[in-house]
Amino acid sequence: MTGINKSAWVYKRQKLEVLAKKRVTSIEVLQELKFMKRIDAIESKNKSTK
């Protein structure tokens, strides 16, 4: 990921987590968080194998 993408990604995830904490959670928000966490796990796994 490029630097710009990464910071936008982090910002978006923080925004989603704030929404989740406020319990304005729609199914879409929960699914997107789950999806992003899965990608984060893949990203960190890729980093550790390099």
N, C-alpha and C positions, 0 to 999 in steps of 0.2 A: 504493500500500500504506500502511496505517496504521502508526504507529510501533511499536505492540505486535506486529503481524504481522511487520514487518520484523526486529525483534530476535529473534523466535522463529525466523524463517526463517534468519537468520545463524547462530543457535545450532545449528539442525538441520543446516545444511550443514557447519559445523565438526565436528559429531559424526560425520557421514558421512565426512568427509575423514580424520578420525582412524581410523575403522574401516578405510578403504581403505589407509591407511599401515600398519596392523597386519596387513594381508593377511587379514582375516577377511571378505574381499570375497565376498559372494554376488552372483549376477547381479542381484538386486533392488537391492542397494546401488549397484552400478555404473550401472544404468539410472536410478535416482533421481538420482544425481549428474549424469549426463549431462543429464537433464531439467531439473534446477535450474540448471545452467550455461546451458542454452539460454534459460531464462526470464530469467536475469540478463542475458544478451546483449540480449534483447528490451527489458528494463527500461532498460538503459543507452542503447540506441538511441533509445527513446522520450524519455529525458531530454535527449539531445543535439539532438533535432529540435524540442523545445519552445522 
